[in-house]
Amino acid sequence: MARAPLLQLSDISLTFGGEPIFSDLGLVVQQGDRVALVGRNGSGKSTLMKVMAALTEADSGSRVVPPGTSVGYMEQDPDMSGFATIGDYAASGLDETEAYKVDMVADGLKFDPATPVETASGGEKRRAALAKLMAEAPDLMLLDEPTNHLDIQAIQWLEDELKATRTAYVLISHDRAFLRALTKATLWIDRGAVRRQEQGFDAFEAWRDKTWEEEDDQRHKLDRKIKAEARWAVEGISARRKRNQGRVRALQELRKTRSNMIRRQGAADMALESGPKSGKKVIEAEGISKTYGEKLILKPFDLKVQRGDRVAFIGPNGAGKTTLLKMLIGQEEPDTGTVKMGTNLELAVFDQTRAQLNPDMTLWDNLTLDPEMAVSGRSDQVMVRGTPKHVVGYLKDFLFDERQVRAPVRSLSGGEKARLLLARIMARESNLLVLDEPTNDLDIETLDLLQELLDDYDGTVLLVSHDRDFLDRVATTTIAMEGQGQATAYAGGWSDYQSQRGTVDAMPDPVKRRAKQEEAAKPVATADALSFTEKHRLEELPTVIERLEAEIAKLEEFLMDPDLFTKAPVKFQKATDALVERQAALSAAEEEWMLLEEKAG
């Protein structure tokens, strides 16, 4: 007998500020579902999730949850008033005998439950809200951007936990790698409608593109039919008025259908232009180190950054990524060592704290009152890469509408604030671009565009990010902040770093950690028996080798274009370097596999 859905929405309609968000929307979530909820920024993903959680009431329609079914929602801005610590808040829905679950989740998400509410950061509060939801283990979890404010290690821990859970969940995230690993169905919000596909996020983009292609074909066919019928009406209606009134009415219906078609929102019209070429040597750091009080941030470290490099900085939250970045660009002095900046540098900085944006000022004023963007004597124009442009027109390029330009920045969503900050830094020419957590809150289409812009950018990029997919697509060098002040440079992006160093284990929960310790403590049968880590590595190497072989095949296919070198020499060089790196990594992986197999035998 079929079991009832965990949640069902029927004929949901909702307006906000007079504008319709959803109309006659319906969806069903079944037991065991692992669903990606995707859509452009502003499409209503978070609003729909709040309707699913019964935190926002729809104007019309019904929400049905079977008796005894629990639905949990991860709050973006949890109200912790009345609680002394964030751990008290996280455990507030649990029986005393289950409070230990919060400590287990806190261990994985890397926050201290004893942190007082009044001193906790926004990121710590969000992690406590996520811990509360996971410890309560409802029948259906609604997760809105759970990876924001998590470092890669914590993201991997969360990924493992969600893979293992039997709880159904609906997940909003911009993290492609996270979505690919976890989802088996996709809900796509597009212009107020929800479509469902019984495949995970990995199949989403092909499905989206095919849907849009079919929609465009339908629109073009309808346009041609309307044009033909309109020509008939002009040329022949006077002679056949009575006999063809049905055809006239049909033409009116066609026009009505066409006018009701909602055009999809285009991609942001972003552009990134490099200024005059910098010198070949951009940054040279020798022996730089940093300590705050008794905390060692960085041991003596050397780094050379050449023109055109894409250098990514990764590591746990608090490891010192932003501090190292600031030392490299001269915003902070190292305790020891020297940093030499190259010649003719034009710097543009994307700050993860959004400190460049005044939250109480409007979008208009944040641009026009910026001394670097203001046009003398004109309060309605901004200077965009040397050319005056009307502020409204420029903001429209970044998908803001006219109603938003006079609104305060604090009213914007996280993704909208990120786009506004991109508008500021892209208005000026640069040849050294510093991006500190640029991927937080951006939708997938904007991330795609940003990656393409960085690919074509002639300058140098320094990047901090926890988005593994974005790192793989952008970085040519990865600096891993590995704890205890250690920083190590690796060629390539995140996957290359993993293959060179060995997979970075996600922080296990106490149960898994005990099991791992017990396994490691067992006596080995012979001197040649594999350790726990070696067994794990032997199991994963075939996957690593398969991925490297696939990447090499793609790069070789790309380089087969005989005109590539003359048309795009920078891309040709990048692809060639990447091919050499991956071939070396493949040889190393194959050799490592053979040695471990021999030892195991």
C-alpha positions in Angstrom: 0.0 0.0 0.0 1.4 3.4 -1.0 2.3 5.6 1.9 1.0 9.2 2.1 3.3 12.0 1.1 5.2 13.8 3.9 4.0 17.1 2.6 1.7 18.3 -0.2 1.1 21.9 -1.5 -1.9 22.4 -3.8 -2.9 25.6 -5.8 -0.6 27.8 -3.7 -0.8 31.5 -4.7 1.2 34.3 -3.0 1.9 37.9 -3.7 4.4 40.3 -2.1 4.1 44.0 -2.4 1.5 43.6 -5.1 3.7 41.4 -7.2 2.8 37.7 -7.7 5.4 35.3 -6.5 3.5 32.0 -7.1 0.2 31.2 -8.8 -1.6 27.9 -8.6 1.6 26.2 -7.5 1.7 22.5 -6.4 4.3 20.1 -5.2 4.7 16.8 -3.3 7.5 15.5 -1.1 7.6 11.8 -0.5 9.3 9.7 2.2 13.0 9.2 1.4 13.1 12.2 -1.0 16.5 13.9 -1.5 15.4 17.0 -3.4 17.4 20.0 -4.7 15.3 23.2 -4.8 16.8 25.4 -7.5 16.1 28.7 -9.2 17.5 32.2 -9.8 18.1 34.6 -7.0 14.8 36.3 -6.3 12.7 33.4 -7.8 11.2 32.6 -4.4 13.1 29.6 -3.3 13.4 30.7 0.4 9.8 32.0 0.4 8.5 28.6 -0.9 10.5 26.8 1.7 8.9 29.0 4.4 5.5 28.1 3.0 6.5 24.4 3.2 7.5 25.0 6.8 4.2 26.8 7.6 6.2 29.9 8.5 4.7 32.0 5.7 1.0 31.7 4.9 -0.1 31.6 1.3 -2.9 33.9 0.0 -4.7 30.8 -1.2 -4.2 27.0 -1.6 -3.6 24.2 0.9 -0.7 22.7 2.8 -1.2 19.1 3.9 1.0 17.2 6.3 -0.2 13.8 7.6 -0.8 13.6 11.4 2.3 12.7 13.3 4.7 13.9 10.6 7.3 16.4 11.8 8.7 19.0 9.4 11.8 20.9 10.5 13.2 24.1 9.0 16.7 25.6 9.4 16.3 29.2 10.4 18.4 31.7 8.6 18.3 34.3 11.5 17.3 32.3 14.5 15.8 34.1 17.5 17.9 33.1 20.5 16.5 35.6 23.0 16.1 33.9 26.4 19.0 31.5 25.8 22.3 31.9 27.6 24.4 29.9 25.0 23.9 28.8 21.4 24.1 25.2 22.7 21.1 25.9 24.9 19.2 27.1 21.9 20.2 24.1 19.8 19.1 21.6 22.5 15.9 23.4 23.4 13.7 21.0 21.4 15.3 17.9 22.9 14.7 15.7 25.9 17.6 15.9 28.4 18.6 12.4 27.6 19.1 13.4 23.9 21.1 16.6 24.5 24.3 14.8 23.7 23.2 14.8 20.0 23.9 18.6 19.9 27.5 18.0 21.0 28.0 15.4 18.3 26.7 17.7 15.6 28.6 20.7 17.0 31.8 18.6 16.8 31.2 18.1 13.0 30.1 21.6 12.3 32.9 23.0 14.4 31.3 25.4 16.8 31.4 25.6 20.6 27.9 25.1 22.2 29.1 27.0 25.2 29.5 30.2 23.2 27.3 33.0 24.8 24.5 34.1 22.5 25.5 37.8 22.9 29.0 37.2 21.6 28.2 34.6 18.9 28.8 35.6 15.3 26.1 35.2 12.6 27.9 32.2 11.3 27.9 30.5 14.7 24.2 31.1 15.2 23.4 29.6 11.8 25.5 26.5 12.6 23.6 26.2 15.9 20.3 26.4 14.0 21.5 23.6 11.7 22.7 21.6 14.7 19.2 22.0 16.3 17.5 20.7 13.2 19.8 17.7 12.7 19.7 16.7 16.4 15.9 16.9 16.4 15.8 14.6 13.3 12.3 15.4 11.9 10.7 13.3 9.2 11.4 16.1 6.7 14.2 18.6 6.9 14.1 21.9 5.0 17.6 23.2 4.5 18.1 26.7 3.1 21.8 27.3 2.2 23.2 25.1 5.0 26.8 25.3 3.7 27.0 29.1 4.1 29.6 29.9 6.8 30.9 26.4 6.8 34.5 25.5 5.8 35.2 22.6 3.4 35.9 20.2 6.2 32.5 20.9 7.9 30.8 20.8 4.5 32.2 17.3 3.9 31.0 16.2 7.4 27.5 17.5 6.7 27.6 15.8 3.3 28.4 12.5 4.9 25.7 12.9 7.5 23.0 13.7 4.9 24.1 10.7 2.8 23.6 8.4 5.8 20.3 9.8 7.1 17.0 8.2 6.4 15.3 11.5 6.8 13.8 13.1 3.7 15.1 16.6 2.9 14.7 19.5 0.5 17.9 21.4 0.0 18.7 24.9 -1.3 22.4 25.5 -2.1 24.7 27.2 -4.5 27.3 24.5 -3.9 27.3 22.3 -7.0 29.5 19.6 -5.5 27.2 19.4 -2.5 24.1 19.2 -4.6 25.5 16.6 -6.9 26.6 14.4 -4.1 23.2 14.4 -2.2 20.2 14.9 -4.4 18.1 12.4 -6.4 15.3 14.7 -7.6 15.1 18.4 -8.5 12.4 21.0 -8.0 13.0 24.0 -10.3 11.2 27.3 -9.6 11.0 29.4 -12.8 8.7 32.5 -13.1 6.3 31.4 -10.4 5.9 27.8 -11.5 7.6 24.6 -10.1 8.7 21.8 -12.3 10.0 18.4 -10.9 12.4 16.0 -12.4 13.2 12.6 -10.9 16.9 13.1 -11.3 19.4 14.9 -9.0 21.1 18.2 -9.6 23.7 16.6 -11.9 21.1 16.4 -14.6 19.5 19.8 -13.9 21.4 22.1 -16.3 20.8 19.8 -19.3 17.1 19.6 -18.4 16.9 23.4 -17.9 18.6 24.2 -21.2 16.3 21.7 -23.1 13.2 23.2 -21.5 14.3 26.7 -22.5 15.1 25.6 -26.0 11.6 24.0 -26.4 10.1 27.2 -24.9 11.9 29.4 -27.4 10.8 27.1 -30.3 7.2 27.3 -29.1 7.4 31.1 -28.9 8.9 31.4 -32.4 6.2 29.2 -33.9 3.5 31.2 -32.2 5.1 34.5 -33.4 5.1 33.2 -37.0 1.5 32.0 -36.7 0.3 35.4 -35.3 2.2 37.2 -38.1 0.6 35.0 -40.8 -2.9 35.4 -39.3 -2.5 39.2 -38.9 -1.5 39.5 -42.6 -4.7 37.6 -43.5 -6.8 39.9 -41.3 -5.4 43.0 -42.9 -5.7 41.7 -46.5 -8.9 39.8 -46.4 -11.1 40.6 -43.5 -13.2 43.2 -45.2 -14.4 40.8 -47.9 -15.1 37.9 -45.5 -16.1 39.6 -42.2 -19.2 37.5 -41.4 -17.8 34.2 -42.6 -14.5 34.4 -40.6 -15.3 36.0 -37.2 -14.1 32.7 -35.6 -10.7 33.1 -37.2 -10.6 36.7 -36.0 -11.4 35.6 -32.4 -8.7 32.9 -32.8 -6.2 35.5 -33.7 -7.2 37.5 -30.6 -6.7 34.4 -28.5 -3.3 33.8 -30.0 -2.2 37.3 -29.2 -3.5 36.9 -25.6 -1.6 33.7 -25.2 1.6 35.4 -26.5 1.2 38.4 -24.2 0.7 36.0 -21.2 4.0 34.3 -21.9 6.4 35.5 -19.2 9.9 36.1 -20.5 12.6 34.5 -18.4 15.1 36.7 -16.7 18.3 37.1 -18.6 21.8 36.6 -17.1 23.5 39.5 -15.5 25.3 41.7 -18.0 28.5 41.7 -16.1 31.9 42.6 -17.6 35.4 42.4 -16.1 38.1 44.4 -17.8 41.7 44.4 -16.9 43.6 47.7 -16.9 47.2 48.2 -18.1 49.3 45.1 -17.9 51.1 44.7 -14.6 54.7 43.5 -14.4 55.3 39.8 -14.8 56.1 39.5 -11.1 52.9 40.5 -9.2 53.7 39.5 -5.6 56.8 38.0 -4.0 56.6 37.0 -0.3 59.7 35.8 1.6 59.6 34.3 5.1 56.3 36.1 6.1 54.8 35.0 9.4 52.0 36.1 11.7 51.0 35.5 15.3 48.0 37.0 17.3 48.8 36.8 21.0 49.6 33.2 21.6 47.9 32.0 18.4 50.2 31.1 15.6 48.5 32.1 12.3 51.3 31.5 9.8 54.8 30.0 10.0 57.5 31.6 7.7 56.0 31.3 4.3 57.3 32.0 0.7 55.1 32.7 -2.3 55.7 34.0 -5.8 52.6 35.2 -7.8 53.1 35.8 -11.5 50.9 37.8 -13.9 47.9 35.7 -14.9 48.0 33.3 -11.9 44.7 32.2 -10.2 45.7 31.5 -6.6 43.1 30.0 -4.2 43.4 30.0 -0.4 41.6 27.1 1.4 41.4 25.9 5.0 39.2 25.8 8.0 37.4 28.9 9.3 39.9 30.8 11.5 43.0 29.2 9.9 44.2 32.6 8.6 43.2 32.7 4.9 42.0 36.3 5.0 45.0 37.4 7.1 47.4 35.9 4.6 45.6 37.5 1.8 45.8 40.9 3.5 49.5 40.5 4.1 50.1 39.7 0.4 48.3 42.8 -0.8 49.8 45.2 1.8 46.7 45.7 3.9 48.4 44.0 7.0 52.0 43.9 8.0 53.7 40.5 8.6 55.5 39.9 11.9 58.6 38.7 9.9 59.6 38.6 6.3 58.9 40.9 3.4 56.3 41.3 0.7 57.2 43.0 -2.6 54.4 44.2 -4.8 55.0 44.2 -8.6 54.8 47.3 -10.8 51.7 49.0 -12.3 49.2 47.2 -10.2 45.5 48.2 -10.2 43.8 46.4 -7.3 40.1 45.6 -6.9 38.8 43.8 -3.7 35.6 41.8 -3.1 35.3 41.8 0.7 33.5 38.8 2.3 32.1 41.1 5.1 30.5 43.4 2.5 32.2 46.3 4.5 32.3 48.4 1.3 28.5 48.6 1.3 26.7 51.0 3.6 23.6 49.1 4.8 21.6 52.3 5.6 22.3 53.9 2.2 20.4 53.1 -1.0 21.8 51.2 -3.8 21.8 54.5 -5.8 23.9 56.3 -3.1 26.3 53.4 -2.6 27.4 53.8 -6.2 27.0 57.6 -6.9 28.6 58.7 -3.6 31.6 56.5 -4.1 34.5 58.9 -4.9 36.0 56.3 -7.3 32.7 56.0 -9.2 31.1 59.4 -9.0 30.8 61.6 -12.1 31.6 65.2 -11.3 28.5 67.3 -11.2 26.1 64.4 -12.0 24.2 62.6 -9.2 22.6 60.2 -11.6 25.6 58.7 -13.3 28.5 56.5 -12.4 31.9 56.0 -14.0 32.0 52.5 -15.5 35.5 51.6 -16.7 36.1 55.2 -17.8 32.7 55.8 -19.4 29.8 57.6 -17.6 26.6 55.5 -17.3 23.2 56.2 -15.8 23.1 54.5 -12.4 19.7 52.8 -13.0 20.9 51.4 -16.3 24.1 50.0 -14.7 22.2 48.4 -11.9 19.9 46.8 -14.4 22.9 45.1 -15.9 23.2 43.3 -12.5 19.5 42.3 -12.5 18.2 45.1 -10.2 14.9 46.7 -11.1 14.0 50.4 -10.8 12.0 49.8 -7.6 15.2 48.6 -5.8 17.6 51.4 -6.6 16.1 53.7 -4.0 15.8 50.9 -1.3 18.4 50.6 1.5 21.1 48.0 1.0 20.0 46.2 4.3 16.7 45.2 2.5 18.6 43.1 -0.1 19.1 39.4 0.1 22.6 37.9 0.4 22.8 37.2 -3.3 21.7 40.7 -4.2 24.4 42.3 -1.9 27.0 40.1 -3.6 25.8 41.3 -7.0 25.9 45.0 -5.8 29.5 44.5 -4.6 30.4 42.9 -7.9 28.9 46.0 -9.6 31.2 48.2 -7.6 34.5 46.4 -8.3 33.6 45.7 -12.0 33.1 49.4 -12.6 36.8 50.0 -12.4 39.7 48.6 -14.4 42.0 46.3 -12.5 44.8 43.9 -13.1 44.9 42.3 -9.6 41.5 41.0 -8.4 41.1 39.9 -4.8 37.9 37.8 -4.2 37.3 36.9 -0.5 34.3 34.4 -0.4 32.6 35.7 -3.6 30.5 32.6 -4.1 28.4 32.9 -1.0 24.7 33.5 -1.9 25.2 33.8 -5.7 22.9 31.7 -7.8 24.3 29.0 -10.2 23.8 31.1 -13.3 25.7 34.1 -11.8 28.5 31.7 -10.6 28.8 30.4 -14.2 29.1 33.9 -15.6 31.6 34.9 -12.9 33.7 31.8 -13.7 33.6 32.7 -17.5 34.7 36.3 -16.7 37.6 35.1 -14.6 38.7 32.7 -17.4 38.9 35.6 -19.8 40.4 38.1 -17.4 44.0 39.0 -18.3 45.0 40.0 -14.8 45.8 38.1 -11.7 43.3 36.6 -9.2 43.6 35.8 -5.5 40.6 33.8 -4.3 39.2 32.6 -1.0 36.4 30.1 -1.3 34.8 27.0 0.2 33.0 26.1 -3.1 34.9 23.0 -4.3 33.4 23.1 -7.8 34.3 26.8 -8.2 37.8 26.2 -7.0 38.3 23.4 -9.5 37.0 25.6 -12.4 39.1 28.7 -11.5 42.2 28.0 -9.5 45.6 27.2 -11.1 47.4 27.1 -7.6 45.9 26.3 -4.2 47.4 27.4 -0.9 46.2 25.1 1.8 46.1 26.6 5.3 46.6 23.2 7.1 46.6 24.3 10.7 49.3 25.2 13.3 50.5 27.9 11.0 51.3 25.6 8.1 50.6 26.8 4.6 51.4 24.7 1.6 51.1 25.4 -2.2 49.6 22.8 -4.5 49.2 22.9 -8.3 45.6 23.1 -9.6 42.3 23.4 -7.8 40.5 21.5 -5.0 40.5 18.1 -6.7 44.1 18.4 -7.7 44.9 19.3 -4.0 43.1 16.2 -2.8 44.9 13.9 -5.3 48.3 15.4 -4.4 47.8 15.4 -0.6 45.4 12.5 -0.3 41.7 13.0 0.5 41.1 15.3 3.4 39.0 13.4 5.9 35.9 15.2 7.1 35.8 15.6 10.8 34.0 12.5 12.1 31.4 12.4 14.8 32.4 10.9 18.1 31.1 7.4 17.3 32.9 7.3 13.9 36.1 8.7 15.6 36.0 6.0 18.3 35.6 3.3 15.6 38.5 4.7 13.7 40.7 4.8 16.8 39.7 1.2 17.7 40.6 0.1 14.2 43.9 1.9 14.3 44.7 0.3 17.7 44.1 -3.3 16.4 47.4 -5.3 16.0 48.3 -5.9 12.4 48.7 -9.5 11.2 52.0 -8.9 9.4 54.5 -6.0 8.9 53.1 -5.5 5.4 49.4 -5.2 6.4 47.7 -1.9 5.4 46.9 0.7 7.9 43.4 2.2 8.2 44.4 5.2 6.2 46.1 3.1 3.5 43.0 0.9 3.2 40.9 4.0 2.7 43.3 5.3 0.1 43.4 2.0 -1.8 39.6 2.1 -2.0 39.4 5.6 -3.3 42.3 5.5 -5.8 40.3 3.9 -8.6 37.8 6.8 -8.5 40.7 9.3 -8.4 42.3 7.6 -11.5 39.0 7.5 -13.4 38.4 11.2 -12.7 41.9 12.1 -13.9 41.6 10.0 -17.0 38.2 11.8 -17.8 39.8 15.2 -17.3 42.8 14.3 -19.5 40.4 13.2 -22.2 38.5 16.5 -22.1 41.7 18.6 -22.1 43.1 16.6 -25.1 39.8 17.1 -27.0 39.9 20.8 -26.2 43.5 21.1 -27.4 42.7 19.4 -30.7 41.3 22.7 -32.1 44.1 23.7 -34.6 43.2 27.4 -34.3 43.1 27.5 -30.5 46.7 28.8 -30.1 46.2 31.8 -32.4 42.6 32.6 -31.3 43.1 32.2 -27.5 46.7 31.8 -26.5 46.0 32.2 -22.8 43.4 29.5 -22.8 45.7 27.3 -24.8 48.5 27.7 -22.2 46.2 27.1 -19.3 44.8 23.9 -20.9 48.4 22.7 -21.7 49.6 23.3 -18.2 46.5 21.6 -16.8 47.1 18.6 -19.0 50.7 18.2 -17.9 49.6 18.5 -14.2 46.9 15.9 -14.6 49.1 13.5 -16.5 51.7 13.7 -13.7 48.9 13.3 -11.1 47.6 10.2 -13.0 51.1 8.6 -13.1 51.5 9.2 -9.4 48.1 7.8 -8.5 48.7 4.7 -10.7 52.0 4.1 -9.0 50.6 4.6 -5.6 47.8 2.1 -6.3 50.3 -0.5 -7.5 52.4 -0.1 -4.3 49.3 -0.4 -2.0 48.0 -3.4 -4.0 51.3 -5.1 -3.7 51.5 -4.4 0.1 47.9 -5.6 0.6 48.7 -8.8 -1.3 
